[in-house]
Amino acid sequence: DAKTTQPPSMDCAEGRAANLPCNHSTISGNEYVYWYRQIHSQGPQYIIHGLKNNETNEMASLIITEDRKSSTLILPHATLRDTAVYYCIVIGYGQNFVFGPGTRLSVLP
Amino acid sequence: DTEVTQTPKHLVMGMTNKKSLKCEQHMGHRAMYWYKQKAKKPPELMFVYSYEKLSINESVPSRFSPECPNSSLLNLHLHALQPEDSALYLCASSQDNGPQEGLFFGSGTQLSVL
């Protein structure tokens, strides 16, 4: 079973920041938080991951709370091409990636 | 080369046919995966190969038969499938079977069983 809880859907205006929350209240100290997205009928695409610290790359930022029980994926300037299902996954060593239902993000013009 | 290549992209087969899905990566990854995804649902893990040995079979029916001929190739042999097996089949690979490596996915094979 997935170890995360995400809202089923969100809307965001084009050009604005999209903030996607994820709850993972049972996360263990050695488990990572990963984010993937899946555009319709394509394979999931890696976005970003982190363990304890906040992370940023060319696609997004990941903010992890100090107690690590939740995180937020931030797309700083959402475009129509960011419309996708976003999956938050918690995974530890020796485990496999288990996908929950994710959040369906719709970026609106 | 940072791609996972899956062929064919689309496949239509009858319930008595035998077909194979193919997956290839040249990133030197030692773990490879098959996922199944029904419409509007998340991907579900089917099989994991680690160093060319099957390490996980998530109670998948025997009409699905995986094969890992070498570290770059992964096949999924299909025989006597049912219409409910129609789905997007995704292949993925990772450096090793560890969380810090992440998964690289192919674009999938859309399978329709008639």
Backbone of each chain as ProteinMPNN parsed JSONL, in Angstrom:
{"seq_chain_A": "DAKTTQPPSMDCAEGRAANLPCNHSTISGNEYVYWYRQIHSQGPQYIIHGLKNNETNEMASLIITEDRKSSTLILPHATLRDTAVYYCIVIGYGQNFVFGPGTRLSVLP", "coords_chain_A": {"N_chain_A": [[0.838, -1.194, 0.0], [0.359, 2.295, -0.678], [2.203, 4.812, 1.041], [1.448, 7.364, 1.347], [-0.628, 10.337, 1.286], [-2.536, 12.214, -0.896], [-4.215, 15.1, -2.304], [-6.974, 14.46, -4.508], [-7.317, 16.036, -6.809], [-6.308, 19.159, -8.333], [-6.396, 22.592, -9.308], [-4.646, 25.054, -11.218], [-3.655, 28.299, -12.135], [-2.284, 29.241, -15.258], [1.121, 30.221, -15.342], [1.209, 30.839, -12.685], [2.387, 29.751, -9.414], [2.365, 26.296, -8.707], [1.399, 24.412, -6.011], [1.789, 21.422, -4.611], [0.564, 19.288, -2.225], [1.642, 16.686, 0.073], [1.025, 14.128, 2.326], [2.8, 12.196, 4.632], [2.798, 10.725, 7.142], [3.78, 8.508, 8.483], [6.385, 8.122, 7.831], [9.678, 6.754, 7.833], [12.973, 7.23, 9.286], [14.956, 6.678, 7.396], [13.785, 6.761, 4.951], [13.04, 7.964, 1.707], [11.547, 10.776, -0.004], [9.932, 10.869, -3.002], [9.023, 12.401, -6.09], [7.034, 11.967, -8.913], [5.699, 12.514, -12.197], [2.972, 12.007, -14.481], [2.103, 12.338, -17.657], [-0.693, 12.157, -19.805], [-1.102, 8.819, -20.753], [1.618, 8.378, -21.069], [4.888, 7.254, -19.894], [5.673, 7.427, -16.371], [7.434, 10.31, -15.186], [10.423, 11.257, -13.676], [10.696, 13.759, -11.168], [11.798, 15.021, -8.778], [13.597, 14.391, -5.714], [14.003, 13.844, -2.145], [15.518, 13.635, 1.147], [15.827, 14.764, 3.804], [16.432, 17.474, 3.646], [15.389, 20.518, 1.979], [14.971, 20.592, -1.544], [15.976, 21.606, -4.825], [15.592, 21.735, -8.318], [15.884, 22.042, -11.907], [13.289, 21.684, -12.659], [11.529, 21.791, -10.429], [10.766, 22.541, -6.944], [11.257, 21.002, -3.773], [9.802, 20.912, -0.713], [10.302, 19.871, 2.476], [8.817, 19.203, 5.55], [10.001, 19.932, 8.884], [9.555, 17.852, 10.696], [9.256, 15.844, 8.905], [6.861, 14.741, 8.158], [5.254, 15.622, 6.166], [5.216, 17.006, 2.835], [5.829, 19.377, 0.166], [5.467, 19.841, -3.231], [6.672, 22.178, -5.476], [5.887, 23.834, -8.37], [7.248, 26.408, -9.966], [6.363, 28.25, -11.983], [3.738, 27.488, -13.468], [2.878, 25.809, -16.502], [0.787, 25.035, -19.365], [1.679, 22.593, -20.216], [2.353, 21.32, -17.903], [0.178, 20.043, -16.95], [-0.931, 17.121, -15.554], [-0.794, 13.9, -13.847], [0.374, 13.815, -10.602], [2.6, 12.093, -8.608], [3.397, 11.289, -5.305], [5.819, 9.589, -3.558], [6.933, 7.483, -1.0], [9.844, 5.867, -0.022], [12.026, 3.317, 1.091], [15.238, 1.73, 1.66], [15.654, -1.295, -0.153], [13.019, -1.494, -0.678], [10.232, -1.22, -2.981], [9.025, 0.973, -5.57], [5.9, 2.135, -4.927], [2.942, 3.195, -6.206], [0.536, 5.572, -5.327], [-2.829, 6.953, -5.694], [-2.283, 9.586, -6.523], [-2.188, 13.145, -7.494], [-4.263, 14.867, -9.626], [-3.318, 17.387, -11.569], [-4.529, 20.27, -13.025], [-3.672, 22.695, -15.235], [-4.773, 25.827, -15.937], [-5.669, 27.994, -18.636]], "CA_chain_A": [[0.0, 0.0, 0.0], [1.074, 3.561, -0.689], [2.373, 5.383, 2.376], [1.22, 8.798, 1.214], [-1.969, 10.84, 1.01], [-2.524, 13.422, -1.716], [-5.556, 15.474, -2.789], [-7.193, 13.823, -5.801], [-7.199, 16.952, -7.937], [-6.041, 20.568, -8.062], [-6.298, 23.485, -10.458], [-3.668, 26.123, -11.07], [-3.652, 29.204, -13.282], [-1.025, 29.284, -16.0], [2.034, 31.266, -14.906], [1.274, 30.901, -11.222], [3.04, 28.606, -8.785], [1.521, 25.169, -8.303], [1.892, 23.824, -4.764], [1.123, 20.126, -4.459], [0.908, 18.743, -0.905], [1.685, 15.236, 0.278], [1.177, 13.709, 3.713], [3.461, 10.903, 4.831], [2.979, 10.83, 8.59], [4.443, 7.319, 9.04], [7.688, 7.984, 7.18], [10.804, 6.374, 8.692], [14.128, 8.114, 9.16], [15.795, 6.376, 6.24], [12.938, 6.73, 3.751], [13.092, 9.126, 0.845], [10.326, 11.256, -0.651], [10.103, 11.031, -4.433], [7.903, 12.902, -6.878], [6.968, 11.664, -10.331], [4.466, 12.927, -12.843], [2.615, 11.21, -15.635], [1.251, 12.977, -18.647], [-1.625, 11.16, -20.305], [-0.669, 7.664, -21.527], [3.071, 8.262, -21.173], [5.485, 6.7, -18.693], [5.964, 8.411, -15.324], [8.669, 11.073, -15.34], [11.014, 11.704, -12.415], [10.767, 15.205, -10.97], [12.717, 15.43, -7.725], [13.476, 13.598, -4.498], [14.733, 14.358, -1.002], [15.504, 12.846, 2.367], [15.509, 15.655, 4.925], [16.575, 18.881, 3.27], [14.673, 21.001, 0.806], [15.72, 20.37, -2.775], [15.538, 22.362, -5.998], [16.254, 21.479, -9.597], [15.376, 22.884, -12.987], [11.856, 21.451, -12.826], [10.664, 22.036, -9.277], [11.342, 22.564, -5.602], [10.635, 20.103, -2.819], [9.896, 21.416, 0.644], [9.971, 18.815, 3.436], [8.687, 19.782, 6.882], [11.072, 19.533, 9.781], [9.242, 16.53, 11.241], [9.245, 14.966, 7.726], [5.562, 14.089, 8.01], [4.595, 16.092, 4.958], [6.081, 17.734, 1.902], [5.133, 20.117, -0.879], [6.151, 20.02, -4.509], [6.359, 23.49, -6.022], [6.227, 24.174, -9.751], [7.235, 27.858, -9.744], [5.593, 28.971, -13.003], [3.078, 26.383, -14.161], [2.453, 25.972, -17.883], [-0.226, 24.056, -19.766], [2.341, 21.295, -20.338], [2.486, 20.714, -16.579], [-1.042, 19.288, -16.645], [-0.512, 15.724, -15.414], [-0.995, 13.31, -12.526], [1.604, 13.918, -9.827], [2.667, 11.054, -7.592], [4.343, 11.412, -4.199], [6.141, 8.211, -3.146], [7.903, 7.318, 0.085], [10.511, 4.595, -0.281], [13.245, 3.039, 1.812], [16.147, 0.772, 1.028], [15.107, -2.642, -0.289], [11.602, -1.422, -1.024], [9.951, -0.883, -4.363], [8.179, 2.135, -5.767], [4.469, 1.851, -4.921], [2.242, 4.412, -6.591], [-0.828, 5.836, -4.869], [-3.677, 7.562, -6.737], [-1.711, 10.831, -7.019], [-2.991, 14.355, -7.65], [-4.439, 15.29, -11.018], [-3.161, 18.836, -11.671], [-4.974, 20.897, -14.268], [-3.22, 24.072, -15.384], [-5.812, 26.477, -16.715], [-5.183, 29.201, -19.32]], "C_chain_A": [[0.878, 1.251, 0.0], [1.114, 4.131, 0.718], [2.057, 6.863, 2.39], [-0.25, 9.109, 0.967], [-1.845, 12.147, 0.249], [-3.957, 13.802, -2.082], [-5.758, 14.895, -4.175], [-7.019, 14.749, -6.985], [-6.927, 18.372, -7.444], [-6.054, 21.322, -9.383], [-5.267, 24.557, -10.166], [-3.742, 26.987, -12.325], [-2.276, 29.207, -13.932], [-0.176, 30.47, -15.544], [2.152, 31.413, -13.399], [2.006, 29.686, -10.69], [2.003, 27.539, -8.444], [2.171, 24.524, -7.081], [1.113, 22.55, -4.487], [1.537, 19.506, -3.131], [0.913, 17.219, -0.89], [1.882, 14.97, 1.763], [1.802, 12.332, 3.79], [3.833, 10.8, 6.299], [3.716, 9.64, 9.194], [5.838, 7.107, 8.459], [8.766, 7.636, 8.217], [12.014, 7.237, 8.371], [14.968, 7.893, 7.925], [15.0, 6.283, 4.941], [12.984, 8.065, 3.018], [11.685, 9.506, 0.394], [10.656, 11.52, -2.121], [8.832, 11.618, -5.041], [8.101, 12.511, -8.338], [5.707, 12.312, -10.892], [4.234, 12.095, -14.087], [1.635, 11.994, -16.486], [0.5, 11.867, -19.37], [-0.981, 10.109, -21.196], [0.825, 7.623, -21.821], [3.608, 7.61, -19.897], [5.714, 7.784, -17.65], [7.349, 9.029, -15.503], [9.156, 11.511, -13.973], [11.04, 13.221, -12.343], [11.873, 15.554, -9.993], [12.596, 14.452, -6.566], [14.31, 14.225, -3.395], [14.625, 13.434, 0.189], [15.08, 13.713, 3.551], [15.485, 17.117, 4.493], [15.678, 19.242, 2.1], [15.574, 20.859, -0.418], [15.124, 21.213, -3.901], [16.307, 21.871, -7.213], [15.565, 22.309, -10.672], [13.865, 22.716, -13.183], [11.029, 21.981, -11.67], [11.486, 22.194, -8.008], [10.557, 21.612, -4.72], [10.891, 20.647, -1.423], [9.422, 20.311, 1.578], [9.906, 19.451, 4.814], [9.745, 19.212, 7.805], [10.825, 18.156, 10.394], [9.116, 15.46, 10.153], [7.895, 14.292, 7.496], [4.772, 14.603, 6.819], [5.601, 16.833, 4.085], [5.209, 18.443, 0.876], [6.029, 20.2, -2.099], [5.714, 21.361, -5.074], [6.836, 23.578, -7.465], [6.138, 25.691, -9.828], [6.394, 28.649, -10.741], [4.906, 27.928, -13.883], [2.698, 26.763, -15.593], [1.431, 24.887, -18.218], [0.383, 22.658, -19.865], [2.585, 20.611, -19.003], [1.213, 19.988, -16.145], [-0.724, 17.798, -16.685], [-1.017, 15.195, -14.07], [0.347, 13.301, -11.816], [1.555, 12.908, -8.681], [3.76, 11.368, -6.578], [4.58, 10.001, -3.657], [7.185, 8.254, -2.049], [8.516, 5.933, -0.053], [11.797, 4.493, 0.522], [14.067, 1.979, 1.111], [15.518, -0.621, 1.009], [13.629, -2.665, -0.612], [11.453, -1.079, -2.498], [8.987, 0.293, -4.44], [6.717, 1.694, -5.879], [3.738, 3.161, -5.161], [0.862, 4.451, -5.946], [-1.608, 6.505, -5.984], [-3.118, 8.869, -7.296], [-2.688, 11.995, -7.028], [-3.058, 14.708, -9.13], [-4.401, 16.815, -11.059], [-3.619, 19.301, -13.036], [-4.49, 22.339, -14.265], [-4.145, 24.746, -16.381], [-5.291, 27.749, -17.37], [-5.823, 30.466, -18.753]], "O_chain_A": [[1.965, 1.278, 0.578], [0.176, 3.956, 1.495], [2.372, 7.55, 3.362], [-1.013, 8.262, 0.503], [-1.148, 13.068, 0.676], [-4.824, 12.932, -2.164], [-4.808, 14.838, -4.956], [-6.614, 14.306, -8.06], [-7.26, 18.739, -6.318], [-5.761, 20.76, -10.438], [-5.041, 24.922, -9.012], [-3.876, 26.476, -13.437], [-1.247, 29.18, -13.257], [-0.682, 31.58, -15.38], [3.086, 32.04, -12.899], [2.222, 28.712, -11.411], [0.913, 27.841, -7.959], [3.34, 24.14, -7.114], [-0.076, 22.592, -4.169], [2.716, 19.224, -2.919], [0.282, 16.563, -1.718], [2.792, 15.517, 2.385], [1.379, 11.409, 3.093], [5.009, 10.789, 6.661], [4.23, 9.743, 10.308], [6.405, 6.022, 8.587], [8.761, 8.157, 9.331], [12.074, 7.887, 7.328], [15.625, 8.818, 7.448], [15.504, 5.774, 3.94], [12.968, 9.136, 3.625], [10.764, 8.689, 0.404], [11.554, 12.303, -2.435], [7.723, 11.367, -4.571], [9.173, 12.694, -8.915], [4.77, 12.617, -10.155], [5.169, 11.549, -14.673], [0.504, 12.27, -16.086], [1.016, 10.76, -19.523], [-0.4, 10.42, -22.236], [1.256, 6.909, -22.726], [2.866, 7.434, -18.93], [5.927, 8.943, -18.005], [8.3, 8.364, -15.913], [8.391, 12.077, -13.192], [11.364, 13.893, -13.322], [12.791, 16.301, -10.335], [11.588, 13.755, -6.451], [15.206, 15.028, -3.656], [13.757, 12.562, 0.242], [14.087, 13.421, 4.218], [14.631, 17.893, 4.92], [15.262, 18.377, 1.328], [16.794, 20.994, -0.323], [13.926, 21.493, -3.921], [17.511, 21.623, -7.148], [14.754, 23.183, -10.364], [13.239, 23.557, -13.828], [9.958, 22.551, -11.878], [12.703, 22.013, -7.992], [9.352, 21.433, -4.892], [12.035, 20.82, -1.005], [8.278, 19.864, 1.489], [10.829, 20.16, 5.214], [10.314, 18.152, 7.545], [11.761, 17.382, 10.592], [8.892, 14.29, 10.462], [7.808, 13.353, 6.704], [3.714, 14.059, 6.502], [6.678, 17.227, 4.533], [4.021, 18.153, 0.734], [7.196, 20.579, -2.01], [4.519, 21.649, -5.143], [8.023, 23.42, -7.753], [5.032, 26.226, -9.76], [5.768, 29.637, -10.357], [5.438, 27.536, -14.922], [2.259, 27.882, -15.861], [1.237, 23.943, -17.452], [-0.298, 21.66, -19.629], [2.981, 19.445, -18.968], [1.185, 19.38, -15.075], [-0.3, 17.273, -17.715], [-1.587, 15.934, -13.268], [1.344, 12.832, -12.367], [0.606, 12.873, -7.898], [4.896, 11.673, -6.942], [3.623, 9.298, -3.331], [8.186, 8.962, -2.149], [7.799, 4.941, -0.184], [12.559, 5.454, 0.624], [13.649, 1.406, 0.105], [14.935, -1.073, 1.994], [13.046, -3.734, -0.798], [12.413, -0.7, -3.169], [8.238, 0.57, -3.504], [6.345, 0.973, -6.804], [3.899, 4.12, -4.406], [0.11, 3.479, -6.012], [-1.111, 6.616, -7.105], [-3.439, 9.235, -8.427], [-3.846, 11.865, -6.632], [-2.031, 14.832, -9.798], [-5.352, 17.467, -10.628], [-3.167, 18.802, -14.066], [-4.86, 23.117, -13.385], [-4.286, 24.3, -17.52], [-4.551, 28.507, -16.742], [-5.526, 31.568, -19.214]]}, "seq_chain_B": "DTEVTQTPKHLVMGMTNKKSLKCEQHMGHRAMYWYKQKAKKPPELMFVYSYEKLSINESVPSRFSPECPNSSLLNLHLHALQPEDSALYLCASSQDNGPQEGLFFGSGTQLSVL", "coords_chain_B": {"N_chain_B": [[23.023, 7.887, -23.253], [19.937, 8.027, -21.948], [17.59, 6.669, -21.909], [14.736, 4.504, -21.638], [13.609, 2.088, -23.679], [10.684, 0.943, -25.136], [9.029, -1.594, -26.948], [6.362, -3.179, -28.783], [4.765, 0.073, -29.323], [2.037, 0.015, -29.38], [-0.28, -2.674, -29.15], [-2.423, -5.112, -30.361], [-4.148, -7.974, -29.567], [-5.479, -11.296, -29.854], [-7.249, -13.589, -27.682], [-6.103, -16.066, -27.906], [-3.619, -15.707, -28.844], [0.03, -15.554, -28.883], [2.318, -13.276, -27.719], [5.017, -10.888, -27.352], [6.348, -8.391, -25.216], [8.846, -5.894, -25.338], [11.724, -4.484, -23.763], [14.337, -2.163, -23.364], [17.414, -0.926, -22.127], [20.285, 1.174, -21.889], [21.799, 2.182, -19.849], [23.336, 0.996, -18.035], [22.005, 0.047, -15.878], [21.054, -2.167, -13.209], [18.736, -3.181, -12.211], [15.48, -4.023, -13.202], [12.065, -3.485, -14.148], [8.618, -4.449, -14.403], [5.561, -2.823, -14.768], [2.004, -2.595, -14.515], [-0.69, -0.732, -15.802], [-3.916, 0.235, -15.457], [-6.601, 2.06, -17.0], [-6.919, 5.344, -15.765], [-5.924, 4.664, -13.295], [-3.267, 4.168, -10.845], [0.129, 3.074, -11.641], [0.845, -0.424, -11.227], [2.984, -2.638, -9.589], [4.466, -5.439, -11.166], [6.644, -7.294, -11.728], [10.051, -7.663, -10.617], [13.383, -7.527, -11.603], [16.586, -8.15, -10.477], [19.915, -7.752, -10.996], [19.679, -9.513, -13.158], [18.185, -11.589, -12.173], [15.041, -12.861, -11.194], [13.455, -11.183, -8.702], [11.155, -10.312, -7.497], [7.79, -11.236, -7.754], [4.725, -10.159, -8.088], [2.444, -11.841, -7.41], [1.464, -12.423, -9.964], [-0.55, -13.609, -12.652], [0.139, -16.708, -14.4], [-0.034, -16.472, -17.124], [1.359, -14.302, -17.84], [4.709, -13.99, -18.501], [7.828, -13.215, -17.467], [11.104, -12.334, -18.717], [14.607, -12.034, -18.562], [17.025, -11.608, -20.573], [19.595, -10.469, -20.646], [21.539, -7.914, -18.981], [20.604, -5.6, -20.121], [18.204, -5.987, -21.335], [14.71, -6.684, -21.177], [11.98, -8.781, -21.248], [8.471, -9.401, -21.715], [6.483, -12.047, -21.882], [3.469, -12.99, -23.37], [0.537, -14.9, -23.103], [-2.474, -16.443, -23.882], [-4.146, -14.397, -22.91], [-6.637, -12.379, -21.193], [-9.502, -10.274, -21.826], [-9.593, -8.4, -19.71], [-6.976, -7.951, -19.186], [-6.135, -5.939, -20.725], [-4.316, -3.01, -20.905], [-1.929, -0.402, -20.023], [1.387, -1.228, -20.296], [4.238, -0.851, -18.491], [7.71, -0.435, -18.514], [10.563, -0.196, -16.432], [13.725, 0.998, -15.157], [16.503, 0.9, -12.843], [19.486, 2.089, -11.215], [20.315, 0.387, -9.207], [18.706, -1.834, -6.918], [17.72, 0.114, -5.051], [16.524, 2.861, -3.01], [17.589, 5.394, -3.408], [18.241, 5.724, -6.015], [16.219, 6.043, -7.871], [13.688, 5.613, -10.433], [13.702, 4.994, -13.926], [11.468, 5.353, -16.489], [10.031, 3.716, -19.338], [8.036, 4.605, -22.251], [5.915, 2.965, -22.461], [3.747, 0.171, -23.436], [0.749, 0.042, -25.029], [-1.691, -2.182, -24.572], [-4.207, -4.094, -26.054], [-6.593, -6.529, -25.581], [-8.532, -8.703, -27.37]], "CA_chain_B": [[21.682, 7.383, -23.509], [19.209, 7.975, -20.68], [16.242, 6.245, -22.247], [14.232, 3.141, -21.595], [12.862, 1.949, -24.93], [9.73, -0.163, -25.144], [8.378, -1.922, -28.218], [5.819, -2.099, -29.605], [4.031, 1.1, -28.579], [0.648, -0.436, -29.324], [-0.429, -4.078, -29.514], [-3.755, -5.691, -30.272], [-4.012, -9.414, -29.684], [-6.598, -12.126, -29.472], [-7.045, -14.348, -26.442], [-5.326, -17.281, -28.161], [-2.309, -15.344, -29.402], [1.229, -15.39, -28.065], [3.07, -12.091, -28.112], [6.022, -10.46, -26.377], [6.709, -6.987, -25.07], [10.287, -5.776, -25.167], [12.215, -3.297, -23.071], [15.789, -2.093, -23.482], [18.083, 0.259, -21.569], [21.739, 1.13, -22.021], [22.339, 3.066, -18.808], [24.088, 0.177, -17.085], [21.175, -0.25, -14.712], [21.047, -3.589, -12.884], [17.393, -3.574, -11.792], [14.467, -3.707, -14.201], [10.736, -3.653, -13.575], [7.384, -4.354, -15.186], [4.361, -2.31, -14.119], [0.761, -2.611, -15.292], [-1.513, 0.418, -15.45], [-5.252, 0.326, -16.021], [-7.004, 3.442, -17.25], [-7.253, 6.211, -14.629], [-5.399, 4.08, -12.076], [-1.804, 4.272, -10.785], [0.862, 1.862, -12.035], [0.961, -1.49, -10.236], [4.188, -3.446, -9.807], [4.265, -6.842, -11.523], [7.871, -8.072, -11.57], [11.326, -6.97, -10.452], [14.609, -8.264, -11.834], [17.764, -7.527, -9.913], [21.083, -8.476, -11.511], [19.183, -10.516, -14.102], [17.426, -12.638, -11.489], [13.717, -12.436, -10.75], [13.468, -11.028, -7.254], [9.786, -10.091, -7.032], [6.655, -11.539, -8.602], [3.615, -9.722, -7.256], [1.28, -12.726, -7.601], [0.964, -12.193, -11.316], [-0.957, -14.883, -13.288], [1.198, -17.339, -15.203], [-0.158, -16.092, -18.531], [2.418, -13.307, -18.013], [5.966, -14.655, -18.211], [8.932, -12.304, -17.712], [12.402, -12.906, -19.055], [15.673, -11.036, -18.594], [18.116, -12.304, -21.269], [20.846, -9.878, -20.185], [21.316, -6.768, -18.094], [20.024, -4.473, -20.86], [16.941, -6.363, -21.964], [13.649, -7.285, -20.368], [10.831, -9.157, -22.062], [7.274, -9.913, -21.049], [5.805, -12.946, -22.819], [2.027, -12.987, -23.111], [-0.118, -16.065, -23.693], [-3.831, -16.722, -23.401], [-4.602, -13.277, -22.086], [-8.054, -12.093, -21.091], [-9.785, -8.858, -22.113], [-9.299, -7.539, -18.562], [-5.537, -7.68, -19.169], [-5.888, -4.734, -21.53], [-3.742, -1.982, -20.024], [-0.621, 0.141, -20.403], [2.442, -1.967, -19.621], [5.376, 0.038, -18.35], [9.0, -0.973, -18.097], [11.404, 0.791, -15.762], [15.019, 0.494, -14.71], [17.199, 1.712, -11.859], [20.896, 1.737, -11.077], [20.337, -0.779, -8.338], [17.401, -1.936, -6.281], [17.779, 0.942, -3.859], [15.622, 4.004, -3.17], [18.216, 6.658, -3.763], [18.576, 5.768, -7.43], [15.087, 6.448, -8.683], [13.305, 4.783, -11.567], [13.55, 5.572, -15.258], [10.391, 4.635, -17.15], [9.764, 3.811, -20.758], [6.758, 5.246, -22.574], [4.868, 1.967, -22.307], [3.052, -0.516, -24.526], [-0.695, 0.008, -24.818], [-2.14, -3.507, -24.991], [-5.639, -4.367, -26.116], [-6.883, -7.948, -25.772], [-9.888, -8.817, -27.903]], "C_chain_B": [[20.967, 7.224, -22.164], [17.781, 7.505, -20.908], [16.0, 4.775, -21.95], [13.286, 3.003, -22.797], [11.961, 0.723, -24.872], [9.138, -0.343, -26.537], [7.462, -3.123, -28.033], [5.137, -1.042, -28.742], [2.569, 0.715, -28.406], [0.601, -1.895, -29.769], [-1.878, -4.493, -29.322], [-3.601, -7.192, -30.472], [-5.295, -10.13, -29.276], [-6.243, -12.987, -28.27], [-6.236, -15.622, -26.667], [-3.918, -16.985, -28.664], [-1.202, -15.456, -28.367], [1.988, -14.196, -28.605], [4.087, -11.767, -27.023], [6.181, -8.954, -26.398], [8.203, -6.921, -24.778], [10.654, -4.44, -24.529], [13.735, -3.319, -23.114], [16.308, -0.818, -22.839], [19.587, 0.062, -21.668], [22.381, 2.103, -21.047], [23.163, 2.289, -17.805], [23.318, -0.148, -15.824], [21.088, -1.749, -14.479], [19.701, -4.063, -12.34], [16.4, -3.131, -12.861], [13.108, -4.181, -13.718], [9.672, -3.688, -14.668], [6.27, -3.858, -14.28], [3.188, -2.435, -15.09], [-0.092, -1.445, -14.839], [-2.835, 0.39, -16.198], [-5.627, 1.805, -16.135], [-7.429, 4.144, -15.96], [-6.841, 5.609, -13.285], [-3.882, 4.268, -12.032], [-1.133, 3.0, -11.281], [0.951, 0.869, -10.873], [2.16, -2.365, -10.583], [3.812, -4.885, -10.119], [5.496, -7.671, -11.159], [9.055, -7.137, -11.353], [12.443, -7.95, -10.751], [15.762, -7.464, -11.245], [18.968, -8.37, -10.305], [20.653, -9.719, -12.287], [18.468, -11.679, -13.445], [16.095, -12.062, -11.024], [13.71, -12.374, -9.227], [12.065, -10.829, -6.689], [8.803, -10.463, -8.13], [5.434, -11.24, -7.747], [2.345, -10.527, -7.564], [0.626, -12.527, -8.961], [0.576, -13.542, -11.94], [0.109, -15.399, -14.253], [1.065, -17.059, -16.69], [0.787, -14.923, -18.871], [3.735, -13.958, -17.595], [7.119, -13.703, -18.506], [10.208, -13.058, -18.047], [13.418, -11.776, -19.097], [16.901, -11.674, -19.238], [19.503, -11.768, -20.898], [20.526, -8.593, -19.443], [20.658, -5.586, -18.791], [18.617, -4.74, -21.366], [15.973, -6.987, -20.973], [12.476, -7.559, -21.293], [9.656, -9.531, -21.17], [6.5, -10.718, -22.082], [4.349, -13.094, -22.387], [1.382, -14.17, -23.813], [-1.47, -16.269, -23.048], [-4.336, -15.619, -22.487], [-6.116, -13.119, -22.15], [-8.299, -10.613, -21.418], [-9.453, -7.923, -20.943], [-7.801, -7.277, -18.389], [-5.165, -6.48, -20.031], [-5.456, -3.606, -20.6], [-2.506, -1.402, -20.686], [0.43, -0.614, -19.596], [3.722, -1.136, -19.678], [6.604, -0.723, -17.887], [9.784, 0.15, -17.432], [12.732, 0.152, -15.397], [15.578, 1.426, -13.651], [18.627, 1.193, -11.719], [21.052, 0.454, -10.286], [18.985, -0.811, -7.659], [17.402, -1.173, -4.968], [17.019, 2.226, -4.066], [16.3, 5.253, -3.675], [18.487, 6.783, -5.246], [17.43, 6.28, -8.286], [14.853, 5.498, -9.835], [13.256, 5.609, -12.839], [12.519, 4.725, -15.988], [10.463, 4.772, -18.661], [8.386, 4.425, -20.985], [5.607, 4.249, -22.608], [4.402, 1.322, -23.593], [1.574, -0.543, -24.176], [-1.225, -1.287, -25.417], [-3.661, -3.593, -24.967], [-5.829, -5.841, -26.425], [-8.343, -8.09, -26.19], [-10.446, -10.226, -27.711]], "O_chain_B": [[21.349, 6.388, -21.344], [16.869, 7.899, -20.182], [16.901, 3.937, -22.0], [12.291, 3.72, -22.904], [12.415, -0.387, -24.595], [8.794, 0.627, -27.213], [7.749, -3.996, -27.214], [4.954, -1.252, -27.544], [1.943, 1.053, -27.402], [1.349, -2.305, -30.657], [-2.479, -4.262, -28.272], [-2.986, -7.629, -31.444], [-6.079, -9.634, -28.467], [-5.077, -13.095, -27.891], [-5.731, -16.201, -25.705], [-3.122, -17.899, -28.882], [-1.443, -15.455, -27.16], [2.267, -14.112, -29.801], [4.025, -12.303, -25.916], [6.153, -8.323, -27.455], [8.755, -7.767, -24.075], [9.991, -3.423, -24.729], [14.352, -4.367, -22.924], [15.711, 0.248, -22.991], [20.098, -1.052, -21.548], [23.37, 2.763, -21.365], [23.642, 2.857, -16.823], [23.896, -0.565, -14.821], [21.05, -2.524, -15.435], [19.549, -5.247, -12.039], [16.469, -2.008, -13.362], [13.006, -5.156, -12.973], [9.805, -3.047, -15.71], [6.051, -4.381, -13.188], [3.355, -2.387, -16.308], [-0.213, -1.185, -13.642], [-2.869, 0.506, -17.423], [-5.057, 2.669, -15.469], [-8.2, 3.602, -15.169], [-7.363, 6.01, -12.245], [-3.266, 4.505, -13.071], [-1.771, 1.949, -11.334], [1.107, 1.25, -9.713], [2.328, -2.78, -11.73], [2.968, -5.484, -9.452], [5.408, -8.625, -10.385], [9.075, -5.999, -11.822], [12.461, -9.064, -10.228], [15.894, -6.264, -11.483], [19.036, -9.557, -9.987], [21.185, -10.813, -12.099], [18.173, -12.671, -14.112], [16.023, -10.937, -10.53], [13.929, -13.378, -8.55], [11.816, -11.144, -5.526], [8.958, -10.062, -9.284], [5.136, -11.968, -6.8], [1.312, -9.965, -7.929], [-0.598, -12.471, -9.084], [1.302, -14.521, -11.772], [0.871, -14.629, -14.838], [1.975, -17.382, -17.453], [0.986, -14.599, -20.042], [3.864, -14.425, -16.464], [7.377, -13.403, -19.672], [10.376, -14.232, -17.719], [13.131, -10.692, -19.604], [17.741, -12.228, -18.53], [20.471, -12.527, -20.843], [19.358, -8.231, -19.297], [20.197, -4.66, -18.124], [17.917, -3.816, -21.779], [16.364, -7.715, -20.06], [12.032, -6.678, -22.03], [9.833, -9.925, -20.017], [5.936, -10.167, -23.027], [4.043, -13.292, -21.212], [1.649, -14.417, -24.989], [-1.599, -16.269, -21.824], [-4.887, -15.886, -21.419], [-6.78, -13.653, -23.039], [-7.388, -9.795, -21.295], [-9.07, -6.774, -21.165], [-7.403, -6.475, -17.544], [-4.008, -6.06, -20.056], [-6.145, -3.288, -19.631], [-2.088, -1.84, -21.758], [0.377, -0.64, -18.367], [4.212, -0.774, -20.748], [6.535, -1.552, -16.98], [9.676, 1.311, -17.827], [12.853, -1.071, -15.336], [15.187, 2.59, -13.562], [18.937, 0.047, -12.047], [21.817, -0.438, -10.651], [18.195, 0.119, -7.822], [17.122, -1.733, -3.908], [16.873, 2.661, -5.208], [15.659, 6.092, -4.307], [18.921, 7.84, -5.703], [17.664, 6.892, -9.328], [15.711, 4.681, -10.17], [12.83, 6.764, -12.836], [12.679, 3.509, -16.096], [10.893, 5.795, -19.193], [7.662, 4.727, -20.035], [4.451, 4.64, -22.765], [4.622, 1.838, -24.689], [1.188, -1.089, -23.143], [-1.208, -1.465, -26.635], [-4.308, -3.216, -23.99], [-5.292, -6.349, -27.409], [-9.258, -7.668, -25.483], [-11.581, -10.5, -28.103]]}, "name": "protein", "num_of_chains": 2, "seq": "DAKTTQPPSMDCAEGRAANLPCNHSTISGNEYVYWYRQIHSQGPQYIIHGLKNNETNEMASLIITEDRKSSTLILPHATLRDTAVYYCIVIGYGQNFVFGPGTRLSVLPDTEVTQTPKHLVMGMTNKKSLKCEQHMGHRAMYWYKQKAKKPPELMFVYSYEKLSINESVPSRFSPECPNSSLLNLHLHALQPEDSALYLCASSQDNGPQEGLFFGSGTQLSVL"}
